[in-house]
């Protein structure tokens, strides 16, 4: 069974902290994605990666960075968390091409 | 249409009734259109990936149609059941990434 896992379901951090969100997929997918979901705005792409050590900015990359050292793992880093980064973060993976995407369960991050 | 737009934003439907909602997307340089269902406290799950103009796909009581020339897709649910309550997302595929609409939130009233 296909699986995308995320390191935490809920996370509370303080303003200014460095935050790591981890995502692991077990499907040998080339492409991995980080989205955030906010009410009324839908899923917005932060960063994606199409191969190990490769990354591309999505629509809202400001304040975030990513790391992909291994094919199965894609990390989202908030260098200095701010309250406007309070959101639901979803990781996804997909094989190359217009095929269905598989999502993790999401991490609800609150920055206070 | 520059972005992916979905309507309505939310919908309440009586159990047993049928319903449908719309996804509009840019018709130029079309490659693929995805539909996902996102139930509360779960991950979004793919329903359909559609690529051909005029295509119609079906999964149980749910079906979808695609018109790439005019840039829209319809999702239909026949005989709604409480388990159909979810947010339905459509997404336009291009440059190896998906651009999502804001979704239609469907609530089935028992």
Backbone of each chain as ProteinMPNN parsed JSONL, in Angstrom:
{"seq_chain_A": "XXXXXXXXXXXXXXXXXXXXXXXXXXXXXXXXXXXXXXXXXXXXXXXXXXXXXXXXXXXXXXXXXXXXXXXXXXXXXXXXXXXXXXXXXXXXXXXXXXXXXXXXXXXXXXXX", "coords_chain_A": {"N_chain_A": [[0.835, -1.191, 0.0], [0.506, 2.174, -0.845], [2.356, 4.828, 0.612], [2.662, 7.916, 2.265], [4.306, 9.596, 4.708], [4.298, 11.907, 7.427], [6.23, 13.743, 9.775], [5.034, 14.848, 12.083], [1.71, 15.271, 13.419], [0.611, 17.414, 14.719], [1.984, 20.514, 15.694], [3.532, 22.886, 17.76], [5.124, 25.901, 17.801], [7.441, 28.523, 18.688], [7.635, 31.981, 17.763], [10.322, 32.832, 15.663], [11.722, 30.494, 16.017], [13.534, 27.75, 14.538], [12.167, 25.497, 12.323], [11.538, 22.154, 11.455], [9.987, 20.168, 9.098], [9.254, 16.933, 8.283], [9.068, 14.584, 5.612], [8.303, 11.435, 4.317], [8.335, 9.042, 1.737], [7.326, 5.875, 0.413], [7.361, 4.878, -2.141], [9.206, 5.096, -4.116], [9.088, 7.409, -5.649], [9.865, 10.013, -7.981], [9.183, 12.704, -7.806], [8.496, 15.135, -5.323], [6.543, 17.137, -3.07], [5.748, 20.14, -1.281], [3.018, 21.628, 0.274], [0.927, 24.289, 1.502], [-2.101, 24.72, 3.29], [-4.687, 26.924, 3.589], [-7.612, 28.42, 4.952], [-10.02, 29.194, 2.504], [-8.106, 29.657, 0.605], [-7.117, 27.4, -0.555], [-4.938, 24.7, -1.656], [-1.607, 25.562, -1.737], [1.427, 25.673, -3.496], [4.592, 25.301, -2.094], [7.333, 24.446, -2.326], [8.954, 22.204, -4.618], [10.427, 19.054, -5.578], [12.225, 17.304, -8.009], [14.081, 15.405, -8.066], [16.774, 13.825, -6.28], [18.521, 16.152, -4.318], [17.667, 18.167, -5.973], [15.663, 21.062, -6.414], [12.771, 23.139, -6.71], [11.283, 26.343, -6.714], [7.994, 26.936, -5.59], [4.808, 28.489, -5.622], [4.746, 30.076, -3.355], [7.37, 30.511, -1.915], [8.705, 32.107, -0.064], [10.341, 32.548, 3.006], [10.706, 29.915, 3.5], [12.679, 26.913, 3.167], [14.059, 23.966, 1.572], [15.057, 20.506, 1.688], [16.509, 17.746, 0.1], [18.029, 15.035, 0.468], [17.938, 12.335, 0.226], [16.154, 10.04, -1.865], [13.665, 9.242, -0.868], [12.959, 11.06, 1.068], [11.862, 14.277, 2.004], [12.355, 17.417, 3.152], [10.929, 20.194, 4.799], [11.822, 23.421, 5.723], [11.481, 25.929, 8.075], [13.045, 28.765, 8.451], [13.016, 30.846, 10.332], [10.498, 30.894, 12.242], [7.318, 32.421, 11.777], [4.276, 34.075, 12.808], [2.514, 34.197, 10.682], [2.981, 31.905, 9.352], [1.556, 29.945, 10.471], [-0.361, 27.202, 9.808], [-1.812, 24.492, 7.828], [0.255, 21.958, 6.742], [1.038, 20.084, 3.942], [2.49, 17.232, 2.557], [3.403, 15.701, -0.523], [3.74, 13.111, -3.01], [4.791, 11.885, -6.229], [5.067, 9.951, -9.193], [7.015, 10.664, -12.157], [5.344, 12.721, -14.585], [1.832, 13.157, -15.602], [0.415, 11.945, -13.429], [-1.542, 10.526, -10.689], [-1.318, 12.103, -7.504], [0.063, 11.413, -4.305], [-0.775, 11.965, -1.011], [0.461, 13.015, 2.204], [-0.63, 12.841, 5.691], [-0.702, 15.386, 6.724], [0.523, 18.22, 8.59], [-0.364, 20.128, 11.237], [0.617, 23.192, 11.95], [1.25, 25.491, 14.467], [2.267, 28.697, 15.151], [3.337, 30.619, 17.732]], "CA_chain_A": [[0.0, 0.0, 0.0], [1.257, 3.417, -1.012], [2.332, 5.574, 1.853], [3.43, 9.132, 2.512], [4.191, 9.901, 6.128], [4.853, 13.177, 7.886], [6.817, 13.499, 11.093], [4.14, 15.222, 13.18], [0.362, 15.715, 13.028], [0.422, 18.735, 15.318], [3.248, 21.099, 16.139], [3.411, 24.26, 18.249], [6.461, 26.498, 17.879], [7.467, 29.957, 19.018], [8.165, 32.9, 16.758], [11.774, 32.889, 15.595], [12.328, 29.156, 16.068], [13.756, 27.027, 13.279], [11.228, 24.377, 12.336], [11.756, 21.134, 10.427], [8.892, 19.243, 8.818], [9.82, 15.827, 7.516], [8.135, 13.786, 4.814], [8.919, 10.227, 3.769], [7.452, 8.225, 0.887], [7.9, 4.535, 0.217], [6.936, 4.448, -3.473], [10.281, 5.364, -5.068], [8.661, 8.491, -6.537], [10.876, 11.036, -8.27], [8.716, 14.054, -7.46], [7.904, 15.369, -4.006], [5.971, 18.481, -3.004], [5.231, 20.692, -0.041], [1.939, 22.595, 0.13], [0.22, 24.719, 2.692], [-3.521, 24.891, 3.054], [-5.293, 27.933, 4.438], [-9.039, 28.577, 4.616], [-10.346, 30.091, 1.408], [-7.0, 29.796, -0.353], [-6.803, 26.123, -1.181], [-3.58, 24.177, -1.532], [-0.625, 26.377, -2.46], [2.699, 24.977, -3.579], [5.704, 26.031, -1.502], [8.514, 23.967, -3.038], [8.917, 20.817, -5.041], [11.719, 18.455, -5.937], [12.022, 16.264, -9.005], [15.163, 14.437, -7.95], [17.616, 14.066, -5.11], [19.299, 17.4, -4.304], [17.09, 19.152, -6.875], [14.497, 21.728, -5.845], [12.219, 24.244, -7.488], [10.342, 27.154, -5.952], [6.598, 26.926, -5.992], [4.151, 29.793, -5.694], [4.928, 30.869, -2.124], [8.557, 29.962, -1.25], [9.349, 33.045, 0.856], [10.344, 32.143, 4.407], [10.885, 28.464, 3.561], [13.676, 26.234, 2.356], [13.816, 22.523, 1.54], [16.231, 19.651, 1.566], [16.23, 16.381, -0.35], [19.304, 14.325, 0.434], [17.621, 10.976, -0.204], [14.976, 10.045, -2.743], [12.419, 9.014, -0.15], [12.754, 12.026, 2.143], [11.825, 15.679, 1.571], [12.171, 18.198, 4.373], [10.585, 21.619, 4.699], [12.465, 24.131, 6.835], [11.11, 27.312, 8.333], [14.298, 29.258, 9.038], [12.665, 31.642, 11.507], [9.044, 30.795, 12.158], [6.523, 33.617, 12.07], [2.864, 33.728, 13.06], [1.791, 34.018, 9.416], [3.244, 30.559, 8.851], [0.589, 29.035, 11.076], [-1.095, 26.641, 8.677], [-1.73, 23.043, 7.629], [1.275, 21.655, 5.735], [0.849, 18.768, 3.338], [3.509, 16.711, 1.67], [2.865, 14.783, -1.528], [4.735, 12.568, -3.937], [4.23, 11.407, -7.493], [6.032, 9.572, -10.2], [7.079, 11.685, -13.207], [4.22, 12.706, -15.508], [0.569, 13.696, -15.081], [-0.245, 10.873, -12.701], [-2.112, 10.951, -9.416], [-0.413, 12.466, -6.446], [-0.254, 10.785, -3.031], [-0.567, 12.961, 0.025], [0.587, 12.647, 3.597], [-1.775, 13.209, 6.529], [-0.674, 16.801, 7.067], [1.013, 18.705, 9.893], [-0.97, 21.423, 11.599], [1.632, 23.974, 12.655], [0.841, 26.747, 15.097], [3.399, 29.511, 15.588], [2.805, 31.597, 18.707]], "C_chain_A": [[0.877, 1.251, 0.0], [1.228, 4.241, 0.257], [3.245, 6.797, 1.819], [3.219, 9.473, 3.978], [4.85, 11.239, 6.434], [5.2, 13.038, 9.358], [5.877, 13.836, 12.25], [2.76, 15.55, 12.634], [0.088, 17.132, 13.526], [1.755, 19.218, 15.858], [2.969, 22.518, 16.603], [4.831, 24.791, 18.445], [6.344, 27.983, 18.208], [8.043, 30.752, 17.852], [9.688, 32.933, 16.824], [12.464, 31.533, 15.645], [12.561, 28.618, 14.668], [12.936, 25.75, 13.358], [11.534, 23.434, 11.171], [10.502, 20.284, 10.306], [9.434, 18.184, 7.872], [8.732, 15.055, 6.797], [8.896, 12.601, 4.23], [7.898, 9.482, 2.933], [8.148, 6.905, 0.569], [7.612, 3.985, -1.176], [8.0, 4.671, -4.54], [9.894, 6.443, -6.086], [9.772, 9.51, -6.735], [10.472, 12.394, -7.678], [8.118, 14.107, -6.062], [7.564, 16.846, -3.869], [5.641, 18.853, -1.565], [4.204, 21.765, -0.366], [1.565, 23.119, 1.512], [-1.223, 24.977, 2.319], [-4.074, 25.859, 4.076], [-6.736, 28.13, 4.003], [-9.251, 29.595, 3.506], [-9.264, 30.234, 0.352], [-6.621, 28.483, -1.024], [-5.371, 25.688, -0.922], [-2.634, 25.019, -2.378], [0.744, 25.726, -2.365], [3.822, 25.851, -3.037], [6.995, 25.713, -2.267], [8.223, 22.58, -3.583], [10.307, 20.362, -5.481], [11.455, 17.331, -6.919], [13.141, 15.232, -8.998], [15.943, 14.761, -6.686], [18.467, 15.322, -5.332], [18.762, 18.456, -5.281], [15.865, 19.768, -6.201], [14.074, 22.862, -6.762], [11.271, 25.018, -6.59], [8.939, 26.961, -6.514], [6.055, 28.34, -6.028], [4.429, 30.687, -4.493], [6.165, 30.399, -1.351], [9.155, 30.848, -0.145], [9.221, 32.559, 2.299], [10.567, 30.654, 4.613], [12.122, 28.048, 2.775], [13.393, 24.74, 2.431], [15.142, 21.797, 1.406], [15.775, 18.288, 1.099], [17.562, 15.683, -0.574], [19.126, 12.879, -0.014], [16.311, 10.993, -0.963], [13.683, 9.974, -1.96], [12.064, 10.133, 0.839], [12.833, 13.464, 1.622], [11.462, 16.513, 2.787], [11.841, 19.638, 4.041], [11.13, 22.313, 5.934], [11.93, 25.551, 6.893], [12.289, 27.907, 9.103], [14.056, 30.043, 10.324], [11.146, 31.783, 11.508], [8.368, 32.116, 12.518], [5.054, 33.207, 12.18], [2.096, 33.52, 11.753], [2.128, 32.697, 8.721], [2.427, 29.504, 9.591], [-0.326, 28.527, 9.979], [-1.084, 25.117, 8.767], [-0.735, 22.812, 6.494], [1.103, 20.219, 5.257], [2.007, 18.436, 2.431], [2.85, 15.773, 0.669], [4.001, 14.241, -2.373], [4.029, 12.001, -5.151], [5.362, 10.921, -8.371], [6.024, 10.637, -11.294], [5.915, 11.581, -14.162], [2.939, 13.105, -14.834], [-0.23, 12.69, -14.275], [-0.722, 11.343, -11.343], [-1.025, 11.176, -8.379], [-0.894, 11.797, -5.16], [0.153, 11.747, -1.92], [-0.321, 12.317, 1.388], [-0.592, 13.158, 4.4], [-1.799, 14.669, 6.947], [-0.086, 17.059, 8.454], [0.352, 20.051, 10.142], [0.022, 22.151, 12.495], [1.022, 25.257, 13.198], [2.094, 27.455, 15.573], [2.862, 30.608, 16.498], [3.839, 32.678, 19.021]], "O_chain_A": [[1.85, 1.357, 0.746], [0.189, 4.343, 0.91], [4.406, 6.735, 1.414], [2.084, 9.621, 4.432], [5.82, 11.642, 5.793], [4.543, 12.303, 10.095], [5.92, 13.178, 13.289], [2.639, 16.049, 11.515], [-0.568, 17.933, 12.86], [2.546, 18.446, 16.401], [2.261, 23.269, 15.932], [5.633, 24.198, 19.167], [5.295, 28.603, 18.03], [8.838, 30.241, 17.063], [10.27, 33.047, 17.903], [13.654, 31.43, 15.349], [11.863, 28.991, 13.726], [13.006, 25.014, 14.342], [11.76, 23.875, 10.044], [10.013, 19.743, 11.298], [9.99, 18.486, 6.816], [7.622, 14.892, 7.303], [10.002, 12.757, 3.712], [6.751, 9.304, 3.343], [9.373, 6.827, 0.47], [7.616, 2.771, -1.378], [7.746, 4.464, -5.726], [10.32, 6.398, -7.24], [10.518, 9.835, -5.811], [11.298, 13.126, -7.132], [7.336, 13.24, -5.671], [8.211, 17.702, -4.472], [5.302, 18.0, -0.744], [4.454, 22.677, -1.154], [1.84, 22.495, 2.537], [-1.537, 25.39, 1.203], [-3.948, 25.645, 5.282], [-7.049, 28.019, 2.817], [-8.732, 30.71, 3.557], [-9.482, 30.863, -0.684], [-5.856, 28.489, -1.988], [-4.684, 26.248, -0.068], [-2.831, 25.171, -3.583], [1.167, 25.284, -1.296], [3.99, 26.995, -3.458], [7.658, 26.611, -2.787], [7.356, 21.869, -3.075], [11.213, 21.161, -5.716], [10.573, 16.5, -6.701], [13.155, 14.307, -9.81], [15.79, 15.833, -6.1], [19.05, 15.516, -6.399], [19.348, 19.532, -5.4], [15.122, 19.081, -5.502], [14.879, 23.457, -7.478], [10.539, 24.427, -5.796], [8.731, 26.841, -7.721], [6.754, 29.275, -6.418], [4.356, 31.911, -4.596], [6.022, 29.927, -0.223], [10.007, 30.397, 0.62], [8.133, 32.205, 2.753], [10.614, 30.176, 5.747], [12.552, 28.733, 1.847], [12.589, 24.295, 3.249], [16.176, 22.372, 1.068], [14.803, 17.73, 1.608], [18.139, 15.736, -1.66], [20.045, 12.273, -0.565], [15.46, 11.853, -0.736], [12.693, 10.592, -2.354], [10.961, 10.137, 1.387], [13.758, 13.818, 0.89], [10.396, 16.339, 3.379], [12.404, 20.224, 3.116], [10.925, 21.852, 7.057], [11.925, 26.275, 5.898], [12.5, 27.584, 10.272], [14.809, 29.913, 11.289], [10.587, 32.669, 10.863], [8.788, 32.824, 13.433], [4.649, 32.144, 11.71], [1.133, 32.754, 11.717], [1.621, 32.409, 7.637], [2.594, 28.306, 9.358], [-0.988, 29.31, 9.298], [-0.449, 24.53, 9.643], [-0.863, 23.396, 5.418], [1.034, 19.279, 6.048], [2.449, 19.263, 1.633], [1.85, 15.126, 0.982], [5.08, 14.829, -2.444], [2.841, 11.681, -5.115], [6.483, 11.425, -8.296], [5.096, 11.444, -11.346], [5.521, 10.474, -14.528], [2.926, 13.369, -13.632], [-1.447, 12.602, -14.435], [-0.355, 12.427, -10.891], [0.026, 10.534, -8.384], [-2.095, 11.632, -4.945], [1.268, 12.268, -1.898], [-0.82, 11.232, 1.684], [-1.465, 13.835, 3.857], [-2.807, 15.146, 7.47], [-0.187, 16.23, 9.358], [0.493, 20.987, 9.355], [0.236, 21.774, 13.648], [0.365, 26.007, 12.476], [2.893, 26.882, 16.313], [2.036, 31.422, 16.087], [3.569, 33.579, 19.815]]}, "seq_chain_B": "XXXXXXXXXXXXXXXXXXXXXXXXXXXXXXXXXXXXXXXXXXXXXXXXXXXXXXXXXXXXXXXXXXXXXXXXXXXXXXXXXXXXXXXXXXXXXXXXXXXXXXXXXXXXXX", "coords_chain_B": {"N_chain_B": [[-9.666, 32.409, -18.339], [-7.357, 32.342, -15.809], [-6.513, 31.049, -13.552], [-7.278, 28.084, -11.606], [-10.601, 27.515, -11.022], [-13.276, 26.845, -8.825], [-16.674, 25.953, -8.396], [-19.816, 25.432, -6.716], [-18.545, 27.167, -3.739], [-19.345, 25.934, -1.408], [-21.709, 23.393, -0.489], [-24.804, 22.029, 0.397], [-26.44, 19.019, 0.549], [-29.252, 16.906, 0.352], [-29.396, 13.628, 1.675], [-29.384, 11.002, -0.645], [-30.078, 12.565, -2.799], [-28.89, 13.722, -6.006], [-25.956, 15.432, -7.197], [-23.856, 18.059, -8.55], [-20.758, 19.661, -9.402], [-18.479, 22.282, -10.458], [-15.407, 22.736, -12.241], [-13.209, 25.101, -13.475], [-10.66, 25.85, -15.817], [-7.544, 26.992, -17.329], [-7.759, 26.856, -20.837], [-5.787, 26.785, -22.71], [-2.771, 25.144, -23.737], [-3.329, 22.699, -22.447], [-2.88, 19.852, -20.336], [-3.445, 17.866, -18.32], [-6.129, 17.092, -16.036], [-6.916, 16.905, -12.677], [-8.934, 15.311, -10.157], [-9.594, 15.362, -6.701], [-10.56, 13.933, -3.563], [-11.106, 15.125, -0.337], [-11.405, 14.186, 2.761], [-12.379, 15.117, 6.071], [-9.799, 15.177, 8.492], [-8.327, 13.343, 7.111], [-6.076, 12.332, 4.398], [-5.882, 14.018, 1.211], [-7.308, 12.244, -1.53], [-6.831, 10.752, -4.695], [-9.302, 10.945, -7.205], [-9.872, 11.056, -9.997], [-7.865, 11.202, -12.966], [-7.712, 13.102, -15.752], [-7.362, 13.376, -19.231], [-8.161, 13.566, -21.907], [-10.116, 15.388, -24.254], [-13.603, 15.453, -23.916], [-13.627, 13.206, -22.439], [-14.962, 10.833, -20.11], [-15.139, 9.747, -16.855], [-15.639, 7.204, -14.371], [-16.363, 6.231, -11.034], [-17.803, 4.125, -9.113], [-20.503, 5.734, -7.656], [-19.699, 8.184, -8.457], [-18.801, 10.412, -11.009], [-17.003, 12.007, -13.711], [-16.621, 14.608, -16.124], [-14.958, 16.032, -18.993], [-14.059, 18.967, -20.676], [-11.878, 20.185, -22.709], [-11.597, 22.14, -24.588], [-13.182, 24.317, -23.931], [-12.452, 24.595, -21.354], [-13.413, 23.324, -18.859], [-14.564, 21.127, -16.246], [-16.84, 18.75, -14.977], [-17.967, 17.378, -11.93], [-19.877, 14.695, -10.86], [-22.158, 13.429, -8.481], [-24.058, 10.712, -7.742], [-27.047, 9.931, -6.076], [-26.429, 10.806, -3.29], [-24.525, 9.994, -0.362], [-23.921, 9.915, 3.22], [-21.158, 9.449, 3.579], [-20.045, 10.73, 1.45], [-19.565, 13.276, 2.139], [-17.225, 15.772, 2.049], [-14.35, 17.708, 1.002], [-13.982, 18.6, -2.331], [-11.481, 18.694, -4.629], [-10.152, 20.177, -7.538], [-7.469, 20.094, -9.921], [-5.101, 21.543, -12.081], [-2.797, 20.204, -14.305], [0.534, 21.028, -15.08], [3.828, 21.675, -16.326], [5.015, 19.764, -14.65], [3.759, 20.132, -12.214], [0.933, 20.61, -10.001], [-1.785, 22.85, -10.084], [-4.044, 23.937, -7.832], [-7.589, 24.316, -7.369], [-9.769, 26.107, -5.078], [-11.559, 24.402, -4.002], [-14.642, 22.539, -3.493], [-16.814, 22.359, -0.887], [-18.611, 19.775, 0.275], [-21.513, 18.868, 1.964], [-23.438, 16.308, 3.22], [-26.726, 15.932, 4.077], [-28.325, 13.986, 6.435]], "CA_chain_B": [[-9.412, 31.824, -17.013], [-5.924, 32.246, -15.553], [-6.296, 30.078, -12.484], [-8.287, 27.05, -11.49], [-11.712, 28.026, -10.227], [-14.285, 25.833, -8.537], [-17.94, 26.454, -7.868], [-19.814, 26.471, -5.685], [-17.562, 26.988, -2.655], [-19.885, 24.911, -0.51], [-22.958, 22.812, -0.97], [-25.481, 21.086, 1.288], [-27.308, 18.177, -0.274], [-29.992, 15.896, 1.107], [-29.022, 12.241, 1.386], [-30.177, 10.392, -1.705], [-30.127, 13.44, -3.969], [-27.692, 13.802, -6.841], [-25.405, 16.778, -7.236], [-22.676, 18.21, -9.393], [-20.058, 20.934, -9.262], [-17.713, 22.671, -11.641], [-14.012, 23.19, -12.19], [-12.791, 25.806, -14.687], [-9.196, 25.915, -15.886], [-7.093, 27.566, -18.606], [-7.91, 25.866, -21.905], [-4.592, 26.735, -23.551], [-1.686, 24.266, -23.262], [-3.87, 21.746, -21.481], [-2.192, 18.56, -20.273], [-4.259, 16.92, -17.544], [-6.96, 17.659, -14.976], [-7.066, 15.939, -11.585], [-9.924, 15.494, -9.098], [-9.259, 14.727, -5.429], [-11.521, 14.04, -2.471], [-10.398, 15.347, 0.912], [-12.28, 14.056, 3.92], [-11.847, 15.706, 7.294], [-8.831, 14.378, 9.254], [-7.646, 12.373, 6.239], [-5.288, 12.919, 3.311], [-6.572, 14.045, -0.093], [-7.128, 11.027, -2.33], [-7.166, 10.969, -6.099], [-10.496, 10.327, -7.778], [-9.706, 10.895, -11.434], [-6.917, 11.971, -13.763], [-8.364, 13.163, -17.058], [-6.459, 13.996, -20.199], [-8.713, 13.684, -23.262], [-11.341, 16.157, -24.417], [-14.776, 14.592, -24.038], [-13.461, 12.029, -21.573], [-15.843, 10.686, -18.972], [-14.632, 8.676, -15.992], [-16.617, 6.848, -13.35], [-15.916, 5.394, -9.927], [-19.001, 3.939, -8.295], [-21.556, 6.744, -7.895], [-19.063, 9.455, -8.819], [-18.29, 10.469, -12.374], [-16.487, 13.32, -14.106], [-16.491, 14.857, -17.557], [-13.9, 16.986, -19.299], [-14.112, 19.731, -21.915], [-10.609, 20.927, -22.728], [-11.671, 23.28, -25.522], [-13.754, 25.454, -23.21], [-11.771, 24.667, -20.06], [-14.172, 23.016, -17.659], [-14.833, 19.736, -15.887], [-17.91, 18.585, -14.008], [-17.979, 16.176, -11.089], [-21.249, 14.333, -10.521], [-22.36, 12.386, -7.479], [-25.426, 10.203, -7.87], [-27.56, 9.322, -4.842], [-25.441, 11.161, -2.256], [-24.508, 9.299, 0.913], [-23.168, 10.689, 4.222], [-19.712, 9.293, 3.4], [-19.591, 11.612, 0.366], [-19.213, 14.575, 2.715], [-15.785, 16.002, 1.887], [-14.006, 18.789, 0.069], [-13.56, 18.062, -3.621], [-10.495, 19.588, -5.233], [-9.637, 19.883, -8.868], [-6.134, 20.64, -10.116], [-4.613, 21.559, -13.461], [-1.407, 19.739, -14.362], [1.39, 21.66, -16.073], [5.224, 21.83, -15.854], [5.243, 18.774, -13.595], [3.135, 20.457, -10.938], [-0.514, 20.804, -9.992], [-2.357, 24.086, -9.557], [-5.317, 23.53, -7.261], [-8.668, 25.233, -7.045], [-10.002, 26.23, -3.638], [-12.374, 23.279, -3.574], [-16.071, 22.603, -3.172], [-17.061, 21.621, 0.358], [-19.917, 19.113, 0.169], [-22.066, 18.296, 3.189], [-24.645, 15.529, 2.961], [-27.642, 16.024, 5.224], [-29.032, 12.696, 6.548]], "C_chain_B": [[-7.901, 31.683, -16.831], [-5.616, 31.175, -14.527], [-7.366, 29.004, -12.55], [-9.381, 27.555, -10.552], [-12.747, 26.934, -10.037], [-15.542, 26.502, -7.991], [-18.934, 25.321, -7.727], [-18.718, 26.223, -4.654], [-18.033, 25.926, -1.687], [-21.294, 24.551, -0.942], [-23.511, 21.888, 0.111], [-26.505, 20.331, 0.467], [-27.984, 17.13, 0.605], [-29.517, 14.505, 0.698], [-29.963, 11.66, 0.338], [-30.287, 11.251, -2.953], [-28.823, 13.346, -4.752], [-27.231, 15.249, -6.924], [-24.246, 16.849, -8.216], [-22.035, 19.555, -9.109], [-19.01, 21.064, -10.362], [-16.285, 23.043, -11.309], [-13.705, 23.855, -13.521], [-11.288, 25.993, -14.663], [-8.792, 26.537, -17.219], [-7.144, 26.512, -19.705], [-6.67, 25.781, -22.806], [-3.541, 25.841, -22.91], [-2.158, 23.255, -22.224], [-3.082, 20.45, -21.539], [-3.023, 17.53, -19.522], [-5.015, 17.668, -16.454], [-7.181, 16.56, -13.931], [-8.257, 16.316, -10.706], [-9.48, 14.713, -7.865], [-10.415, 14.898, -4.459], [-10.733, 14.136, -1.173], [-11.406, 15.325, 2.046], [-11.584, 14.636, 5.142], [-10.95, 14.702, 8.014], [-8.161, 13.281, 8.418], [-6.815, 13.107, 5.195], [-6.151, 13.027, 2.059], [-6.268, 12.773, -0.87], [-7.587, 11.282, -3.754], [-8.444, 10.233, -6.468], [-10.261, 10.021, -9.257], [-8.526, 11.722, -11.935], [-7.435, 11.923, -15.194], [-7.482, 13.924, -18.028], [-7.114, 14.284, -21.543], [-9.996, 14.5, -23.285], [-12.52, 15.213, -24.628], [-14.725, 13.365, -23.145], [-14.508, 12.033, -20.467], [-15.324, 9.505, -18.157], [-15.628, 8.451, -14.865], [-15.971, 5.962, -12.3], [-17.103, 5.248, -8.991], [-20.076, 4.945, -8.663], [-20.999, 8.09, -8.34], [-18.54, 9.366, -10.252], [-17.828, 11.885, -12.673], [-16.412, 13.391, -15.617], [-15.47, 15.951, -17.771], [-14.144, 17.636, -20.65], [-12.877, 20.607, -21.947], [-10.67, 22.147, -23.637], [-12.206, 24.523, -24.829], [-13.228, 25.55, -21.78], [-12.665, 24.434, -18.863], [-14.321, 21.508, -17.502], [-15.958, 19.737, -14.864], [-17.682, 17.31, -13.215], [-19.417, 15.926, -10.665], [-21.244, 13.281, -9.42], [-23.824, 11.992, -7.529], [-25.86, 9.588, -6.546], [-26.632, 9.536, -3.661], [-25.65, 10.378, -0.963], [-23.694, 10.111, 1.907], [-21.648, 10.587, 4.028], [-19.163, 10.115, 2.227], [-19.235, 12.997, 0.886], [-17.701, 14.735, 2.719], [-15.594, 17.301, 1.113], [-13.458, 18.156, -1.2], [-12.693, 19.116, -4.314], [-10.246, 19.193, -6.677], [-8.296, 20.595, -9.021], [-5.724, 20.495, -11.571], [-3.139, 21.172, -13.469], [-0.653, 20.474, -15.459], [2.783, 21.839, -15.498], [5.51, 20.967, -14.633], [4.641, 19.15, -12.246], [1.646, 20.71, -11.114], [-0.855, 22.18, -9.431], [-3.776, 23.769, -9.123], [-6.316, 24.673, -7.227], [-8.87, 25.241, -5.536], [-10.977, 25.181, -3.115], [-13.852, 23.592, -3.44], [-16.29, 21.739, -1.951], [-18.49, 21.085, 0.323], [-20.309, 18.521, 1.513], [-23.357, 17.573, 2.841], [-25.49, 15.528, 4.228], [-28.437, 14.724, 5.311], [-30.547, 12.89, 6.575]], "O_chain_B": [[-7.241, 30.988, -17.603], [-4.602, 30.483, -14.61], [-8.236, 29.011, -13.422], [-9.106, 27.97, -9.426], [-13.059, 26.19, -10.965], [-15.482, 27.472, -7.236], [-18.917, 24.365, -8.503], [-18.043, 25.194, -4.69], [-17.243, 25.117, -1.2], [-21.966, 25.297, -1.654], [-22.784, 21.067, 0.671], [-27.332, 20.928, -0.222], [-27.358, 16.544, 1.488], [-29.268, 14.242, -0.478], [-31.182, 11.81, 0.427], [-30.555, 10.74, -4.041], [-27.789, 12.942, -4.22], [-28.021, 16.175, -6.743], [-23.723, 15.825, -8.655], [-22.694, 20.479, -8.63], [-18.7, 20.115, -11.082], [-15.992, 23.589, -10.245], [-13.911, 23.258, -14.578], [-10.706, 26.264, -13.612], [-9.605, 26.604, -18.142], [-6.636, 25.405, -19.532], [-6.516, 24.828, -23.57], [-3.43, 25.785, -21.686], [-1.465, 22.991, -21.242], [-2.668, 19.997, -22.606], [-3.276, 16.44, -20.036], [-4.595, 18.736, -16.008], [-7.578, 15.441, -14.257], [-8.556, 17.497, -10.53], [-9.05, 13.564, -7.961], [-11.155, 15.88, -4.521], [-9.819, 13.35, -0.926], [-12.15, 16.279, 2.272], [-10.356, 14.642, 5.231], [-11.293, 13.526, 8.133], [-7.504, 12.395, 8.964], [-6.84, 14.335, 5.112], [-7.057, 12.217, 1.863], [-5.138, 12.283, -0.877], [-8.6, 11.942, -3.989], [-8.649, 9.075, -6.104], [-10.429, 8.888, -9.709], [-8.226, 12.792, -11.405], [-7.581, 10.849, -15.778], [-6.927, 14.973, -17.7], [-6.657, 15.175, -22.259], [-10.864, 14.322, -22.431], [-12.439, 14.28, -25.427], [-15.671, 12.579, -23.102], [-14.891, 13.085, -19.955], [-15.098, 8.416, -18.685], [-16.355, 9.357, -14.456], [-15.164, 5.082, -12.6], [-17.378, 6.13, -8.177], [-20.513, 5.017, -9.812], [-21.757, 9.031, -8.573], [-17.923, 8.377, -10.647], [-18.205, 12.836, -11.989], [-16.177, 12.394, -16.3], [-15.15, 16.706, -16.853], [-14.403, 16.956, -21.643], [-12.827, 21.649, -21.293], [-9.887, 23.083, -23.477], [-11.756, 25.638, -25.093], [-13.54, 26.509, -21.074], [-12.687, 25.249, -17.94], [-14.224, 20.736, -18.456], [-16.025, 20.608, -13.996], [-17.257, 16.291, -13.761], [-20.095, 16.828, -10.172], [-20.428, 12.359, -9.429], [-24.715, 12.828, -7.378], [-25.116, 8.805, -5.956], [-26.108, 8.579, -3.092], [-26.777, 10.133, -0.531], [-22.858, 10.918, 1.499], [-20.931, 11.553, 4.29], [-17.949, 10.185, 2.035], [-18.664, 13.807, 0.155], [-16.983, 13.934, 3.318], [-16.553, 17.906, 0.635], [-12.584, 17.291, -1.152], [-13.111, 20.25, -4.548], [-10.143, 18.009, -6.996], [-8.023, 21.578, -8.333], [-5.966, 19.469, -12.207], [-2.333, 21.741, -12.732], [-1.103, 20.549, -16.603], [2.924, 22.126, -14.309], [6.175, 21.406, -13.694], [4.984, 18.543, -11.232], [1.164, 20.984, -12.213], [-0.285, 22.615, -8.43], [-4.613, 23.381, -9.938], [-5.948, 25.838, -7.079], [-8.229, 24.484, -4.807], [-11.193, 25.086, -1.907], [-14.257, 24.746, -3.295], [-15.996, 20.543, -1.959], [-19.454, 21.851, 0.339], [-19.546, 17.774, 2.125], [-24.262, 18.153, 2.241], [-25.02, 15.168, 5.308], [-29.151, 14.38, 4.37], [-31.292, 11.915, 6.666]]}, "name": "protein", "num_of_chains": 2, "seq": "XXXXXXXXXXXXXXXXXXXXXXXXXXXXXXXXXXXXXXXXXXXXXXXXXXXXXXXXXXXXXXXXXXXXXXXXXXXXXXXXXXXXXXXXXXXXXXXXXXXXXXXXXXXXXXXXXXXXXXXXXXXXXXXXXXXXXXXXXXXXXXXXXXXXXXXXXXXXXXXXXXXXXXXXXXXXXXXXXXXXXXXXXXXXXXXXXXXXXXXXXXXXXXXXXXXXXXXXXXXXXX"}
